[in-house]
């Protein structure tokens, strides 16, 4: 297994084990075993469990961003870009339950609080989503609410319906995904 394969295996193992057992139920030795690497090897790539968790999130966020950028209507209206982001996010998460579980745990932990604070209020690394929401506020397309509220009104319901789909409470198809993302648009627009 080469260096990139080992690192990818460790990140995938972390994603799966945290999704199943939570952060505290996922010791480094378990990650190493699940990844098929020696216990000491994991520390060659990640100095600590905190760094491993943050890097796993960064890897997942990178994959999500790559998916969002595929066919992204960069010159489209705010509504078109919003709908694209929502639809891509839902489609990604409903086929990746472990990623959803990891994301939920991360965002509801101190790791996620720091990350979200930086994404919402930080000046470096503005996300495409934050830029879109700021543009919508500036153009008075969105309700005059704080960014965290607008994010919650958008992404909270989308994550919930993804979870409910995975649990078998509902079945999402293209039409219901479009309608759900449209309902989130209705929640934030003026």
C-alpha positions in Angstrom: 0.0 0.0 0.0 1.6 3.3 -1.0 1.5 6.5 1.1 -1.6 8.0 -0.5 -3.5 4.7 -0.2 -2.6 4.4 3.5 -3.7 7.9 4.2 -6.9 7.4 2.3 -7.5 4.1 4.1 -7.0 5.8 7.5 -9.4 8.6 6.6 -12.0 6.2 5.3 -11.7 4.0 8.5 -12.1 7.1 10.6 -15.2 8.2 8.7 -16.8 4.8 9.1 -15.8 4.2 12.7 -16.8 7.7 13.9 -20.1 7.2 12.0 -20.7 3.9 13.8 -19.2 4.6 17.3 -18.8 8.4 17.7 -15.6 10.2 18.4 -15.0 8.7 21.8 -15.7 5.1 20.6 -13.1 5.4 17.9 -9.6 5.0 19.4 -6.5 5.4 17.1 -5.7 1.7 17.5 -9.1 0.7 16.2 -8.8 3.1 13.3 -5.4 1.6 12.4 -6.8 -2.0 12.6 -9.8 -1.0 10.5 -7.6 0.7 7.9 -5.2 -2.3 7.7 -2.2 -0.4 8.9 0.1 -0.8 11.9 -0.8 1.1 15.0 2.3 3.3 14.8 1.8 4.0 11.1 -1.2 6.1 11.8 1.0 8.7 13.6 3.2 9.1 10.6 0.2 10.7 8.8 -1.7 12.3 11.7 0.0 13.6 14.9 -3.1 13.2 17.0 -6.7 12.0 17.0 -7.8 15.7 16.9 -5.8 16.2 13.7 -7.1 13.0 12.2 -10.7 14.0 12.9 -10.2 17.5 11.4 -8.4 16.0 8.3 -11.2 13.5 7.8 -13.7 16.3 7.9 -11.5 18.4 5.5 -11.4 15.4 3.1 -15.1 14.9 3.2 -15.7 18.6 2.8 -13.4 18.6 -0.2 -15.4 15.7 -1.8 -18.7 17.6 -1.2 -17.2 20.8 -2.7 -16.0 18.9 -5.8 -19.5 17.5 -6.2 -21.1 21.0 -5.8 -18.7 22.5 -8.4 -19.7 19.9 -11.0 -22.0 21.6 -13.4 -22.3 24.6 -10.9 -24.2 27.4 -12.6 -21.7 30.1 -11.6 -23.3 32.7 -13.8 -26.8 31.6 -12.9 -29.2 33.5 -10.6 -28.9 33.2 -6.8 -32.0 30.9 -6.9 -30.4 28.6 -9.5 -27.2 28.3 -7.6 -29.0 27.8 -4.3 -31.1 25.0 -5.8 -28.0 23.4 -7.3 -26.2 23.3 -4.0 -29.2 21.9 -2.2 -30.0 19.2 -4.7 -26.3 18.1 -5.0 -26.0 18.0 -1.2 -29.1 15.8 -0.7 -28.2 13.5 -3.6 -24.7 13.1 -2.1 -25.7 12.4 1.4 -28.5 10.0 0.7 -26.1 7.6 -0.9 -23.4 8.1 1.7 -24.9 7.4 5.1 -21.6 7.1 6.9 -20.6 10.5 5.6 -23.9 12.0 6.9 -23.3 10.4 10.3 -19.8 11.7 10.5 -20.9 15.2 9.4 -23.7 15.3 12.0 -21.3 14.3 14.8 -18.7 16.7 13.6 -21.1 19.7 13.4 -22.5 18.9 16.8 -19.2 18.8 18.5 -16.6 21.3 19.6 -14.7 20.5 16.4 -17.7 21.6 14.4 -18.4 24.7 16.4 -14.9 26.0 15.7 -15.1 25.1 12.1 -18.6 26.6 11.6 -17.6 29.8 13.4 -14.6 30.2 11.0 -16.8 29.4 7.9 -19.5 31.8 8.9 -17.5 34.7 10.5 -13.9 34.1 9.4 -12.4 36.1 6.6 -10.1 33.4 5.2 -11.4 30.6 3.1 -14.9 32.0 2.4 -17.0 29.1 1.1 -19.0 29.2 -2.1 -22.1 28.8 0.0 -21.3 31.7 2.3 -20.5 33.9 -0.7 -23.8 33.0 -2.3 -25.7 33.7 0.9 -23.9 37.1 1.4 -24.7 38.0 -2.2 -28.4 37.1 -1.6 -28.4 39.3 1.5 -26.7 42.2 -0.2 -29.2 42.0 -3.1 -32.1 41.7 -0.5 -33.2 38.4 -2.0 -33.0 36.6 1.4 -34.7 37.6 4.6 -32.7 40.0 6.7 -31.5 37.3 9.1 -28.1 36.4 10.5 -26.1 33.9 8.4 -26.3 31.1 11.0 -30.1 31.4 10.9 -30.2 31.3 7.1 -27.9 28.3 7.1 -30.0 26.5 9.7 -33.2 27.2 7.7 -31.5 25.8 4.6 -29.3 23.0 5.7 -31.0 21.8 8.9 -34.1 20.6 7.0 -32.0 19.1 4.2 -29.9 17.0 6.6 -33.0 15.9 8.4 -34.7 14.6 5.3 -31.5 12.9 4.2 -31.4 11.1 7.6 -35.1 10.2 7.3 -34.5 8.8 3.8 -31.6 6.7 5.1 -33.7 5.5 8.0 -36.6 4.5 5.7 -39.1 7.0 7.0 -39.4 8.6 3.6 -38.3 7.9 0.1 -36.6 10.7 -1.7 -36.8 10.8 -5.5 -35.8 13.6 -7.9 -39.1 15.3 -7.6 -39.3 15.3 -3.8 -35.7 16.4 -3.6 -36.5 19.4 -5.9 -39.6 20.2 -3.8 -37.7 20.0 -0.5 -34.9 22.2 -1.7 -37.5 24.6 -3.1 -39.2 24.7 0.3 -35.9 25.7 1.9 -35.5 28.4 -0.7 -39.0 29.6 0.2 -38.0 29.7 3.9 -35.1 32.1 3.3 -36.2 34.3 0.5 -38.0 37.6 1.0 
